[in-house]
Amino acid sequence: MRIVLTSKHASPLAAGVRPPAAGVNPPEDVAATVVFALGRPVGCEIGELVVCPATETSWP
């Protein structure tokens, strides 16, 4: 398995900026999503994974 983590922009978290608490997924839910993605069988690729709250308005 090959895992590549990329970022087009510098992470605001690295600069100590924290997102607002409202509308943020709990860390354990995000972690469960990542574990799900990493647990896919060989030959099954996930090209992109976007995790956002169900109430997110900027995502279709």
C-alpha angles and dihedrals in degrees: 000000000000120000120192120185115193136172128197091200137035110269114254087209089064088058091052095256112142125200118242114272095235115089096010122130116240111259092239090058092051090047091051089053092051092048089051091052093047091048096062115121123261110280094032110106128192105203096186135006122195118186117190138145117275088243094058108129100189093064120075 
